């Protein structure tokens, strides 16, 4: 297992899932709806993710609830994490640990903004802004800004020399996906796939997309 110390790792911790998918269905009020989160990790990913979250927690507000990586392996811990959150109601949690760690969380939410606040930004790097009656979701990633000293990039490139299978696993297999379904047409998008009726938006990216476009921001935007 390759362990490394890197202060910016919490920013890109979503790469430490072999697969992370977030599906949001928003009701007509553009405030309530349902979210489905699915993730898949093996031991290597989980250990790296634990390091990432530890860094995130240490740099976060001391008064904010800490996110324990072990919750991703224990349905009861996850339920406890959300039990006092009046804006989110857990409908179901399924975690399969027979081969790696595969989880699926289904929850209803009454406040879209509070939903985003409940998921540590270090996990997804998703942001939500509300301007009058318009909600804008963005995810902007720039490897040079996230890793100005090149520590993370050097680590990745070293794996290309030392362990090509591990390199491919991190850069070409791990992926982040986001899906949004709305009751009303989406106003504007950037970098995403939009359905003909403008009510479904989605995008997926991998770490390799950042490496190939180093220095250029990888930006996704959905305004509704």
C-alpha positions as a LaTeX table, in Angstrom:
\begin{tabular}{lrrr}
\hline
Residue & $x$ (\AA) & $y$ (\AA) & $z$ (\AA) \\
\hline
Unk1 & 0.00 & 0.00 & 0.00 \\
Unk2 & 1.39 & 3.38 & $-1.02$ \\
Unk3 & 1.00 & 6.03 & 1.69 \\
Unk4 & 1.92 & 9.65 & 1.10 \\
Unk5 & 1.52 & 12.94 & 2.92 \\
Unk6 & 0.00 & 15.77 & 0.93 \\
Unk7 & $-1.87$ & 18.78 & 2.27 \\
Unk8 & $-4.08$ & 19.31 & $-0.79$ \\
Unk9 & $-5.31$ & 15.73 & $-0.94$ \\
Unk10 & $-8.63$ & 16.61 & 0.71 \\
Unk11 & $-9.51$ & 18.80 & $-2.30$ \\
Unk12 & $-9.31$ & 15.90 & $-4.70$ \\
Unk13 & $-10.45$ & 13.11 & $-2.43$ \\
Unk14 & $-13.31$ & 12.22 & $-4.77$ \\
Unk15 & $-10.67$ & 10.64 & $-7.03$ \\
Unk16 & $-10.08$ & 8.13 & $-4.27$ \\
Unk17 & $-13.32$ & 6.35 & $-5.04$ \\
Unk18 & $-13.06$ & 3.85 & $-7.85$ \\
Unk19 & $-16.54$ & 5.14 & $-8.63$ \\
Unk20 & $-18.62$ & 7.93 & $-7.08$ \\
Unk21 & $-22.05$ & 8.80 & $-8.47$ \\
Unk22 & $-24.46$ & 11.42 & $-7.15$ \\
Unk23 & $-27.99$ & 11.53 & $-8.59$ \\
Unk24 & $-30.29$ & 14.37 & $-7.59$ \\
Unk25 & $-33.99$ & 14.64 & $-8.46$ \\
Unk26 & $-35.30$ & 18.11 & $-7.74$ \\
Unk27 & $-38.99$ & 18.87 & $-7.25$ \\
Unk28 & $-40.80$ & 21.79 & $-8.89$ \\
Unk29 & $-40.10$ & 24.04 & $-5.89$ \\
Unk30 & $-36.36$ & 23.69 & $-6.71$ \\
Unk31 & $-35.78$ & 23.08 & $-3.02$ \\
Unk32 & $-36.91$ & 19.57 & $-2.10$ \\
Unk33 & $-36.26$ & 16.23 & $-3.74$ \\
Unk34 & $-34.30$ & 13.01 & $-3.53$ \\
Unk35 & $-30.61$ & 12.17 & $-3.72$ \\
Unk36 & $-28.97$ & 8.83 & $-4.46$ \\
Unk37 & $-25.27$ & 8.42 & $-3.73$ \\
Unk38 & $-23.38$ & 5.35 & $-4.94$ \\
Unk39 & $-19.72$ & 4.61 & $-4.32$ \\
Unk40 & $-17.27$ & 1.79 & $-4.81$ \\
Unk41 & $-13.83$ & 1.38 & $-3.20$ \\
Unk42 & $-11.25$ & $-1.29$ & $-2.52$ \\
Unk43 & $-8.72$ & $-1.34$ & 0.35 \\
Unk44 & $-6.22$ & 0.89 & $-1.48$ \\
Unk45 & $-8.83$ & 3.53 & $-2.22$ \\
Unk46 & $-10.26$ & 3.38 & 1.29 \\
Unk47 & $-6.87$ & 3.92 & 2.95 \\
Unk48 & $-6.11$ & 6.88 & 0.69 \\
Unk49 & $-9.58$ & 8.29 & 1.26 \\
Unk50 & $-9.09$ & 8.00 & 5.03 \\
Unk51 & $-5.90$ & 10.09 & 4.76 \\
Unk52 & $-7.75$ & 12.64 & 2.64 \\
Unk53 & $-10.63$ & 12.98 & 5.10 \\
Unk54 & $-8.22$ & 13.25 & 8.05 \\
Unk55 & $-6.59$ & 16.23 & 6.34 \\
Unk56 & $-9.99$ & 17.71 & 5.52 \\
Unk57 & $-11.23$ & 17.37 & 9.09 \\
Unk58 & $-8.07$ & 18.95 & 10.53 \\
Unk59 & $-8.45$ & 22.00 & 8.27 \\
Unk60 & $-12.21$ & 22.33 & 8.70 \\
Unk61 & $-14.18$ & 24.36 & 11.23 \\
Unk62 & $-13.81$ & 22.72 & 14.64 \\
Unk63 & $-17.51$ & 23.27 & 15.29 \\
Unk64 & $-18.57$ & 21.40 & 12.16 \\
Unk65 & $-19.51$ & 17.76 & 12.40 \\
Unk66 & $-16.58$ & 15.52 & 11.51 \\
Unk67 & $-16.89$ & 12.97 & 8.74 \\
Unk68 & $-15.56$ & 9.55 & 9.74 \\
Unk69 & $-14.46$ & 7.45 & 6.71 \\
Unk70 & $-15.52$ & 4.33 & 8.59 \\
Unk71 & $-19.13$ & 5.39 & 8.10 \\
Unk72 & $-18.86$ & 4.35 & 4.45 \\
Unk73 & $-18.49$ & 0.78 & 5.68 \\
Unk74 & $-21.21$ & 0.83 & 8.32 \\
Unk75 & $-24.87$ & 1.65 & 7.60 \\
Unk76 & $-25.63$ & 2.32 & 11.27 \\
Unk77 & $-22.85$ & 4.91 & 11.54 \\
Unk78 & $-24.13$ & 6.65 & 8.42 \\
Unk79 & $-27.65$ & 6.80 & 9.85 \\
Unk80 & $-26.27$ & 8.27 & 13.08 \\
Unk81 & $-24.39$ & 10.92 & 11.08 \\
Unk82 & $-27.65$ & 12.17 & 9.54 \\
Unk83 & $-30.07$ & 11.44 & 12.39 \\
Unk84 & $-30.04$ & 15.01 & 13.76 \\
Unk85 & $-30.23$ & 16.61 & 10.32 \\
Unk86 & $-33.78$ & 17.90 & 10.01 \\
Unk87 & $-33.35$ & 18.61 & 6.30 \\
Unk88 & $-32.42$ & 15.07 & 5.24 \\
Unk89 & $-34.36$ & 11.85 & 5.79 \\
Unk90 & $-32.56$ & 8.61 & 5.02 \\
Unk91 & $-34.78$ & 6.18 & 3.11 \\
Unk92 & $-32.30$ & 3.34 & 2.71 \\
Unk93 & $-28.61$ & 2.48 & 3.04 \\
Unk94 & $-27.08$ & $-0.62$ & 1.50 \\
Unk95 & $-23.41$ & $-1.45$ & 1.96 \\
Unk96 & $-21.82$ & $-4.55$ & 0.45 \\
Unk97 & $-18.37$ & $-5.47$ & 1.80 \\
Unk98 & $-18.05$ & $-8.90$ & 0.19 \\
Unk99 & $-15.68$ & $-7.59$ & $-2.46$ \\
Unk100 & $-14.35$ & $-4.16$ & $-1.62$ \\
Unk101 & $-16.81$ & $-1.57$ & $-0.34$ \\
Unk102 & $-19.87$ & $-0.81$ & $-2.40$ \\
Unk103 & $-22.52$ & 1.51 & $-1.00$ \\
Unk104 & $-25.83$ & 3.03 & $-2.02$ \\
Unk105 & $-27.59$ & 5.75 & $-0.03$ \\
Unk106 & $-31.09$ & 7.00 & $-0.84$ \\
Unk107 & $-32.39$ & 10.07 & 0.99 \\
Unk108 & $-35.13$ & 12.69 & 0.74 \\
Unk109 & $-34.21$ & 16.32 & 1.36 \\
Unk110 & $-36.34$ & 19.39 & 2.09 \\
Unk111 & $-33.63$ & 22.00 & 1.43 \\
Unk112 & $-31.29$ & 21.67 & $-1.54$ \\
Unk113 & $-28.72$ & 24.08 & $-0.07$ \\
Unk114 & $-28.62$ & 22.20 & 3.24 \\
Unk115 & $-28.11$ & 18.96 & 1.33 \\
Unk116 & $-24.90$ & 20.36 & $-0.16$ \\
Unk117 & $-23.76$ & 21.56 & 3.26 \\
Unk118 & $-24.26$ & 18.05 & 4.66 \\
Unk119 & $-21.79$ & 16.44 & 2.24 \\
Unk120 & $-18.19$ & 17.53 & 2.98 \\
Unk121 & $-16.94$ & 19.68 & 0.09 \\
Unk122 & $-13.65$ & 17.83 & 0.23 \\
Unk123 & $-15.49$ & 14.75 & $-0.98$ \\
Unk124 & $-17.14$ & 16.29 & $-4.04$ \\
Unk125 & $-15.87$ & 19.87 & $-4.51$ \\
Unk126 & $-19.41$ & 20.76 & $-5.63$ \\
Unk127 & $-20.69$ & 24.24 & $-4.81$ \\
Unk128 & $-24.20$ & 25.69 & $-4.89$ \\
Unk129 & $-25.11$ & 29.36 & $-5.09$ \\
Unk130 & $-28.57$ & 30.92 & $-5.00$ \\
Unk131 & $-29.31$ & 34.30 & $-6.60$ \\
Unk132 & $-32.95$ & 35.30 & $-6.19$ \\
Unk133 & $-34.87$ & 32.53 & $-8.01$ \\
Unk134 & $-31.83$ & 31.01 & $-9.76$ \\
Unk135 & $-29.76$ & 28.13 & $-8.37$ \\
Unk136 & $-26.35$ & 27.44 & $-9.86$ \\
Unk137 & $-24.36$ & 24.26 & $-9.23$ \\
Unk138 & $-20.70$ & 24.32 & $-10.21$ \\
Unk139 & $-17.69$ & 22.06 & $-10.04$ \\
Unk140 & $-14.46$ & 23.66 & $-11.21$ \\
Unk141 & $-11.13$ & 21.81 & $-11.14$ \\
Unk142 & $-7.68$ & 22.98 & $-12.12$ \\
Unk143 & $-4.78$ & 20.68 & $-11.31$ \\
Unk144 & $-2.21$ & 23.48 & $-11.19$ \\
Unk145 & $-4.30$ & 25.46 & $-8.73$ \\
Unk146 & $-5.13$ & 22.40 & $-6.65$ \\
Unk147 & $-1.54$ & 21.16 & $-6.65$ \\
Unk148 & 0.68 & 24.25 & $-7.24$ \\
Unk149 & 3.88 & 22.49 & $-6.17$ \\
Unk150 & 3.18 & 19.44 & $-8.30$ \\
Unk151 & 3.33 & 17.06 & $-5.33$ \\
Unk152 & 0.24 & 15.11 & $-6.30$ \\
Unk153 & 1.14 & 15.05 & $-9.99$ \\
Unk154 & 4.65 & 13.79 & $-9.21$ \\
Unk155 & 3.16 & 11.04 & $-7.07$ \\
Unk156 & 0.83 & 9.99 & $-9.88$ \\
Unk157 & 3.59 & 10.05 & $-12.52$ \\
Unk158 & 5.86 & 7.99 & $-10.25$ \\
Unk159 & 3.19 & 5.30 & $-10.19$ \\
Unk160 & 3.29 & 5.28 & $-13.98$ \\
Unk161 & 6.94 & 4.20 & $-13.71$ \\
Unk162 & 6.67 & 1.96 & $-10.64$ \\
Unk163 & 3.25 & 0.36 & $-10.97$ \\
Unk164 & 1.43 & 0.91 & $-14.26$ \\
Unk165 & $-1.61$ & $-1.06$ & $-13.13$ \\
Unk166 & $-2.05$ & 1.17 & $-10.09$ \\
Unk167 & $-1.50$ & 4.25 & $-12.28$ \\
Unk168 & $-4.21$ & 3.16 & $-14.70$ \\
Unk169 & $-6.49$ & 2.34 & $-11.80$ \\
Unk170 & $-6.20$ & 5.88 & $-10.41$ \\
Unk171 & $-6.24$ & 7.83 & $-13.67$ \\
Unk172 & $-8.39$ & 5.84 & $-16.07$ \\
Unk173 & $-10.73$ & 3.71 & $-13.98$ \\
Unk174 & $-11.73$ & 5.96 & $-11.09$ \\
Unk175 & $-14.53$ & 8.31 & $-12.10$ \\
Unk176 & $-16.89$ & 10.91 & $-10.70$ \\
Unk177 & $-20.43$ & 11.24 & $-12.10$ \\
Unk178 & $-23.19$ & 13.73 & $-11.37$ \\
Unk179 & $-26.80$ & 13.56 & $-12.58$ \\
Unk180 & $-29.55$ & 16.11 & $-12.06$ \\
Unk181 & $-33.24$ & 15.69 & $-12.95$ \\
Unk182 & $-35.55$ & 18.69 & $-12.61$ \\
Unk183 & $-39.28$ & 19.32 & $-12.95$ \\
Unk184 & $-38.67$ & 22.53 & $-14.92$ \\
Unk185 & $-36.25$ & 23.24 & $-17.81$ \\
Unk186 & $-32.64$ & 23.99 & $-16.90$ \\
Unk187 & $-31.65$ & 27.54 & $-17.85$ \\
Unk188 & $-27.95$ & 27.21 & $-18.64$ \\
Unk189 & $-25.21$ & 24.59 & $-18.64$ \\
Unk190 & $-21.50$ & 24.40 & $-19.24$ \\
Unk191 & $-19.53$ & 21.23 & $-19.87$ \\
Unk192 & $-22.48$ & 18.90 & $-19.27$ \\
Unk193 & $-24.83$ & 16.73 & $-21.34$ \\
Unk194 & $-28.35$ & 18.17 & $-21.48$ \\
Unk195 & $-31.45$ & 16.27 & $-22.57$ \\
Unk196 & $-33.72$ & 17.58 & $-25.36$ \\
Unk197 & $-36.36$ & 18.71 & $-22.85$ \\
Unk198 & $-33.63$ & 20.41 & $-20.75$ \\
Unk199 & $-34.75$ & 18.58 & $-17.61$ \\
Unk200 & $-31.84$ & 16.14 & $-17.31$ \\
Unk201 & $-28.19$ & 17.14 & $-17.01$ \\
Unk202 & $-25.19$ & 14.90 & $-16.42$ \\
Unk203 & $-21.42$ & 14.73 & $-16.63$ \\
Unk204 & $-18.58$ & 12.35 & $-15.82$ \\
Unk205 & $-14.85$ & 12.89 & $-15.54$ \\
Unk206 & $-11.70$ & 11.01 & $-14.56$ \\
Unk207 & $-8.36$ & 12.10 & $-13.13$ \\
Unk208 & $-6.80$ & 11.60 & $-16.55$ \\
Unk209 & $-9.00$ & 14.46 & $-17.83$ \\
Unk210 & $-7.20$ & 16.80 & $-15.44$ \\
Unk211 & $-3.74$ & 15.46 & $-16.30$ \\
Unk212 & $-4.35$ & 15.87 & $-20.03$ \\
Unk213 & $-5.71$ & 19.40 & $-19.59$ \\
Unk214 & $-3.20$ & 20.53 & $-16.97$ \\
Unk215 & $-3.36$ & 24.28 & $-16.49$ \\
Unk216 & $-6.83$ & 24.51 & $-18.01$ \\
Unk217 & $-9.83$ & 24.47 & $-15.68$ \\
Unk218 & $-12.24$ & 21.59 & $-15.98$ \\
Unk219 & $-15.55$ & 23.29 & $-15.30$ \\
Unk220 & $-19.12$ & 22.04 & $-15.05$ \\
Unk221 & $-22.07$ & 24.34 & $-14.47$ \\
Unk222 & $-25.82$ & 23.83 & $-14.19$ \\
Unk223 & $-28.09$ & 26.84 & $-13.64$ \\
Unk224 & $-31.81$ & 26.37 & $-13.01$ \\
\hline
\end{tabular}
